[in-house]
Each structure stands twice: as C-alpha cells, then as structure tokens.
C-alpha cells in the first residue's frame, strides 16, 4: 500500500510539474511559434485591444499556411500555423467581421467593446506557398528615408496581408565595402563606387556608380543597424527574407587593381558613367560571390533565398546559348559555394525589357543551367505582360504571379481591377501554368491606390476568382463604415474607368508635371486618358454628395482628395491646350486669361493636397535631412531627395519626371514657377511678334531646374486645412467647366 501510495504521489507531482511548466511557457509555442509576437503586432496596430485576442498554434493541413478564427466568450481566438497566418487571421477578422480596414492611405479602426462576435468558425487555407513583396525600386521611390518606426508599421502590414517572402536589401552598402576592403580597395578607391541614398536600387542592380554620392560612412553603419531590426522583426513573424547575392558589379578602380580581369562595360540609359561588371567566367567572380554571402551572413544571417539579376536592363555581351548557360551556372555556383542551400530568386523583368534579345533559345539557356529546386522566377508584371504565357511557364522553374502596378512612385489613380481579381486563380488552375507556387506585389512605388493592393492580397486566401461586384460592396463598407448606393455606384464607375486601364503603363500623368511645352505630351510625361473623363466626373459627383454621411472616415477623406486631384490633374491638359490655341491665334488678352487659369489650377491643386499627409513634399525632404548628422550630410540627402523626383539625373537627364509627384509644395514650388516662366516667355514673344524656339527655352529652363535641385528652401510637413471642405470648394469651382470642356473640347493625340 505504501508503495502504491508513493507511486500515486509521484504521478500527481509529475503531472503538476508538467502542468506548471506548460503554464510558465505559453510563448514558446510550436517549433519556435511565438504567440506574443502576434499579440505585439495587434497591439501596435490597435493599441489597447491586444488583450481581447487569443493567439494559438495549429498544425497546417498540408505544407501551406492556414488560419482559423472563432469567438470564445468575449475574446477572439486567432489560430495559425505561422505568425504570418495569425496576422492574416487578425486582418481577415478586422475586414470581414468588424468591417474595419488598415491601409497606407486612410484606415478605419472604429471598434467598440465587446468586439464583434464570430458567428461560426472561419477557416482559410492559402493555395500559395510563397507570397512575395517589393521591387528593388521601391526601396528608393518610396522607402529612401524610412526610419525604424515606418519600417515597423510596414512589416506588420506585410504580415497582415500574408506576405512571407519579402525582398530585404536595406544596409547592403556596408557589405560591399567590407568585401572590397578585404580585397585591398581603400575607402578613397571606393568613393566613386557608392551612389547616394536615393539611388541605391540602381547601384544594387548594377546600373550606375557614384551618382548622388559620396556616401557617408555614418549612413552605412546606421542602415546596417536598421537592416538588423528589419530582419529580426520579419523573422519573428515567420517570414523568409530574400537577401541579395553578388551579380558582378565591381568598383571602377577594379580594372586598375586587376588588369587581367574579364570585365563587361555597360552604360545604363546612355547618360551615366560606365559601370564595370565582372564576368561570371572570371575565377574572381566565384571568389567575390562567396565572400559577399559570407560577409552578409555574418552581419545579417540567412534564410538561403538570394536575389540576383545579372543583366538587369543591360544586354549580355553574347546571345550564344552556351555562353548564357555557363554564365547562369557560374552565378548560381557563386551563391552555392557559400551556402549550399541557396535558392536563386530572379526577376523576370529582363525578358520583357530586352524582349528582342531574350528569345526562347536564350531564355532556356539562362534558366535551365540551374536545378529547378534552386531557382524561383518572379513574373514581375503579370497583370499586363504575363511572360509565363510566352515561356512555357519558365520551362519548369517555380514562378510567382505578380502585380507591378506602379512605376516611379507616380501619383495616379490606375490599375486593372478585373484582371487582378481573376487571373491569379485562373493561372493557378491552368494546366499550362507549370510550377506556379505563389503570388506577389512588385510595385516600383507604394502608398497610393490602396484598393489595388487590398484586392491583390485578398487572392492569398482563396483559389477561386474574386467576384468584383461583391468585393467592392465589402470594400466600401469597411472603408467608409457603411454602404451607400451613391458610393457603390461611384466605385463601379472607378472600376470601369481608372481601374480598367489597359492602355498606359501606370496611369495618365498630368501635363502640370511636364517641362513646359505647347504639345499635349512631352518626354517624361504622357497624358493619354484610357477612359472617359466625363464618366470619371460622375463618380466625383456621386462621392462628393455623400460627404455628410461619410465624413469622419479617413478612407473617404483620402479618396475624395485623391479623386479630386485626379480630375484636376486631367483637366490641366484641357486648360493647357486652350492656352496653346490662344497663343497660336496670337490673341494676347485671351492667352493671358487662359494661361492664368492654368496657373490657378496648379495653386488650387497644391491647396487641396496640402490637406492630406499623403501628398506633402516637405515630409519627403525633411525625412531625408533627418538622416544627416552634419550640415554637409543634410545637404547631400536633400539634394538626393529633390533630384530623384524631378530631373532624376543631371540637368540633361532623359529620365526627368520619371518619378514625378503631384505633391503639395512640389506643385507650388517647382511646377508652378516653371510654367509661369514659360508663359512669361510666350507673352514676350507675342509682344515682340517672334516665333518660339522650344529647344532654346528648354536649354534655359534646365539651369533653373538644376538650381532648384541644389537649393534648400523649406516646405511644410504638416497637413493643414479641412480636406472635405477644400474638396467641396474645388467641386463647386470646377465641376461645370470640366463637364463642358470634357464634352466639347477634343484634345490632340
């Protein structure tokens, strides 16, 4: 009996110990799953609400992510097999149960306690192993000056939208520096190598050296620390960051230090100094490639996924298939030499950009050199140019369907809504789609058109096409807090106009942002309208009429400003062409009136955009200057910031206006005086009865533009004015004249 009693006591003691151990370690989870990381995300996004959620781990039904949502008493239970799945469950609950929304441009987080109940358990599975995010260009057109606070928000947004393989290239300059220092290059020899901070994307892609530099060491060190924070947070949320690999880009002094090296010389865009790319044939390629990954791993760790685009917008020196096969093999071997688990993530952009070069034979040679399980291809612009359909789904390689959507971070309402809603699922079930393993977002710039990113990421948790009519009803409800007939009708118009743009690359730009001209379009700015402005005007009237019902919702406020901005930006072409007609008719009084109306429109656009934090030049410039620790650094960073969004390069740059922005401050401080200068010049010509020499004017205005790039007048970074009131005043002022001119005035092609 004593023995039996002792056994029972020991059994109870062990049970208690185990129970206490389980209670003491609730955050350890399954295989490193940490519920607290998910609760911290909820608290960051909804301060004060995390205690009303419970996070639990579940095993996946297969190798793909899954989540569940249900109510337990007054709490909401979020289950997932990964933290990304849990964050997605949180976002799904907010959007589809609580009718809330969190976006870059307007959020609705109007919640009350107790939280809305989940009536029956929700279970969602993703058919996609991988959900990719970012484009090299995003790191400059939008992210150049981001600090940790801004990155922290974005990483949370990524997780909530199902992203699990983000590109992570912040802080790479310090890795390059260490690798080349170890090869014997002095800091002086590297001074002409590193670009300025607004041009890293094209430095990393091997397109340019030095432009916008020299780069201070302080920048490199601080961004190394920033990258460590970014990677730690992404990994804590279950993401697999993609780090860069060596692509052959070497310093200009490489040719002197290693005169026998096999170097390919390229001149990107024809306007930047020669860039030297070490041929993968050269034995040093593998040596540097290994050193790069080893140095990078020492600093940042690795998840074994590496981005490399050896011929990004650069033509290979030979189209011989054996040469291309060998090159590709060498590039991969340079990764695998340092990391045997390496997987090469390649952008498919080169096959579109240099389509004449990359024929079937050449594409096959490049791709087939690497084992299928060691490479992934990003079909970068699937919504407009699905290259998987032309390449037999990349000849067996795993590939991802991506929405590119934006170029240069331009501000324009645009997208192809019905394609994005249906084509990912159709590709998934298409027997010709081969090894499609994921979807993604690859924009050059973000923080605009939130509807397109909400729609695209909603594909993550479904394997059937999205019904856009039903989806828009839900979108309006969570964005505006309620569904009204007028708001829904307005969005149906937006769907078939601005969001049915199959003609332009990134939506129509505004003539306001163009270097002044008598033409309707000019190099750098294209004002083609792939829809009816008269139709768009109807959407404006419908949404404007809902102001009393929908005021107080941030998303509605943003949409009203953005739609008003788009119509004014489009109307500028009509006003400009009126002024051109008056000038050509040599009617001085009429020309003075029409040119003044055009200038007044720019002033009004500036006043409108000043009401929203989303459209402020001052924020962009001040964020740049905040990274500076000395006056010289602040001046350098501000010049980078000004240059990228205007001339892009020097005063003769052919890339001018590529990254143009319709922002308060930029409109009034740059575009307006440029047009005023032009109109004053035309008035003088009319008064003197002289003909316009456009080339001569362009040469003279280049100096003014370059002076602005190098200047440092300040612009506010604080929004001011009532957005809805200013939108209403713009409606009252312009609606009738727009309706008349859109219907009667025919623009030249």
C-alpha positions, 0 to 999 in steps of 0.5 A, a space after each residue: 500500500 505504501 508503495 502504491 501510495 508513493 507511486 500515486 504521489 509521484 504521478 500527481 507531482 509529475 503531472 503538476 510539474 508538467 502542468 506548471 511548466 506548460 503554464 510558465 511557457 505559453 510563448 514558446 509555442 510550436 517549433 519556435 511559434 511565438 504567440 506574443 509576437 502576434 499579440 505585439 503586432 495587434 497591439 501596435 496596430 490597435 493599441 489597447 485591444 491586444 488583450 481581447 485576442 487569443 493567439 494559438 498554434 495549429 498544425 497546417 493541413 498540408 505544407 501551406 499556411 492556414 488560419 482559423 478564427 472563432 469567438 470564445 466568450 468575449 475574446 477572439 481566438 486567432 489560430 495559425 500555423 505561422 505568425 504570418 497566418 495569425 496576422 492574416 487571421 487578425 486582418 481577415 477578422 478586422 475586414 470581414 467581421 468588424 468591417 474595419 480596414 488598415 491601409 497606407 492611405 486612410 484606415 478605419 479602426 472604429 471598434 467598440 467593446 465587446 468586439 464583434 462576435 464570430 458567428 461560426 468558425 472561419 477557416 482559410 487555407 492559402 493555395 500559395 506557398 510563397 507570397 512575395 513583396 517589393 521591387 528593388 525600386 521601391 526601396 528608393 521611390 518610396 522607402 529612401 528615408 524610412 526610419 525604424 518606426 515606418 519600417 515597423 508599421 510596414 512589416 506588420 502590414 506585410 504580415 497582415 496581408 500574408 506576405 512571407 517572402 519579402 525582398 530585404 536589401 536595406 544596409 547592403 552598402 556596408 557589405 560591399 565595402 567590407 568585401 572590397 576592403 578585404 580585397 585591398 580597395 581603400 575607402 578613397 578607391 571606393 568613393 566613386 563606387 557608392 551612389 547616394 541614398 536615393 539611388 541605391 536600387 540602381 547601384 544594387 542592380 548594377 546600373 550606375 556608380 557614384 551618382 548622388 554620392 559620396 556616401 557617408 560612412 555614418 549612413 552605412 553603419 546606421 542602415 546596417 543597424 536598421 537592416 538588423 531590426 528589419 530582419 529580426 522583426 520579419 523573422 519573428 513573424 515567420 517570414 523568409 527574407 530574400 537577401 541579395 547575392 553578388 551579380 558582378 558589379 565591381 568598383 571602377 578602380 577594379 580594372 586598375 587593381 586587376 588588369 587581367 580581369 574579364 570585365 563587361 562595360 555597360 552604360 545604363 540609359 546612355 547618360 551615366 558613367 560606365 559601370 564595370 561588371 565582372 564576368 561570371 567566367 572570371 575565377 574572381 567572380 566565384 571568389 567575390 560571390 562567396 565572400 559577399 554571402 559570407 560577409 552578409 551572413 555574418 552581419 545579417 544571417 540567412 534564410 538561403 533565398 538570394 536575389 540576383 539579376 545579372 543583366 538587369 536592363 543591360 544586354 549580355 555581351 553574347 546571345 550564344 546559348 552556351 555562353 548564357 548557360 555557363 554564365 547562369 551556372 557560374 552565378 548560381 555556383 557563386 551563391 552555392 559555394 557559400 551556402 549550399 542551400 541557396 535558392 536563386 530568386 530572379 526577376 523576370 523583368 529582363 525578358 520583357 525589357 530586352 524582349 528582342 534579345 531574350 528569345 526562347 533559345 536564350 531564355 532556356 539557356 539562362 534558366 535551365 543551367 540551374 536545378 529547378 529546386 534552386 531557382 524561383 522566377 518572379 513574373 514581375 508584371 503579370 497583370 499586363 505582360 504575363 511572360 509565363 504565357 510566352 515561356 512555357 511557364 519558365 520551362 519548369 522553374 517555380 514562378 510567382 504571379 505578380 502585380 507591378 502596378 506602379 512605376 516611379 512612385 507616380 501619383 495616379 489613380 490606375 490599375 486593372 481591377 478585373 484582371 487582378 481579381 481573376 487571373 491569379 486563380 485562373 493561372 493557378 488552375 491552368 494546366 499550362 501554368 507549370 510550377 506556379 507556387 505563389 503570388 506577389 506585389 512588385 510595385 516600383 512605388 507604394 502608398 497610393 491606390 490602396 484598393 489595388 493592393 487590398 484586392 491583390 492580397 485578398 487572392 492569398 486566401 482563396 483559389 477561386 476568382 474574386 467576384 468584383 461586384 461583391 468585393 467592392 460592396 465589402 470594400 466600401 463598407 469597411 472603408 467608409 463604415 457603411 454602404 451607400 448606393 451613391 458610393 457603390 455606384 461611384 466605385 463601379 464607375 472607378 472600376 470601369 474607368 481608372 481601374 480598367 486601364 489597359 492602355 498606359 503603363 501606370 496611369 495618365 500623368 498630368 501635363 502640370 508635371 511636364 517641362 513646359 511645352 505647347 504639345 499635349 505630351 512631352 518626354 517624361 510625361 504622357 497624358 493619354 486618358 484610357 477612359 472617359 473623363 466625363 464618366 470619371 466626373 460622375 463618380 466625383 459627383 456621386 462621392 462628393 454628395 455623400 460627404 455628410 454621411 461619410 465624413 469622419 472616415 479617413 478612407 473617404 477623406 483620402 479618396 475624395 482628395 485623391 479623386 479630386 486631384 485626379 480630375 484636376 490633374 486631367 483637366 490641366 491638359 484641357 486648360 493647357 491646350 486652350 492656352 496653346 490655341 490662344 497663343 497660336 491665334 496670337 490673341 494676347 488678352 485671351 492667352 493671358 486669361 487662359 494661361 492664368 487659369 492654368 496657373 490657378 489650377 496648379 495653386 488650387 491643386 497644391 491647396 487641396 493636397 496640402 490637406 492630406 499627409 499623403 501628398 506633402 513634399 516637405 515630409 519627403 525632404 525633411 525625412 531625408 535631412 533627418 538622416 544627416 548628422 552634419 550640415 554637409 550630410 543634410 545637404 547631400 540627402 536633400 539634394 538626393 531627395 529633390 533630384 530623384 523626383 524631378 530631373 532624376 539625373 543631371 540637368 540633361 537627364 532623359 529620365 526627368 519626371 520619371 518619378 514625378 509627384 503631384 505633391 503639395 509644395 512640389 506643385 507650388 514650388 517647382 511646377 508652378 514657377 516653371 510654367 509661369 516662366 514659360 508663359 512669361 516667355 510666350 507673352 514676350 514673344 507675342 509682344 515682340 511678334 517672334 516665333 518660339 524656339 522650344 529647344 532654346 527655352 528648354 536649354 534655359 529652363 534646365 539651369 533653373 531646374 538644376 538650381 532648384 535641385 541644389 537649393 534648400 528652401 523649406 516646405 511644410 510637413 504638416 497637413 493643414 486645412 479641412 480636406 472635405 471642405 477644400 474638396 467641396 470648394 474645388 467641386 463647386 469651382 470646377 465641376 461645370 467647366 470640366 463637364 463642358 470642356 470634357 464634352 466639347 473640347 477634343 484634345 490632340 493625340 
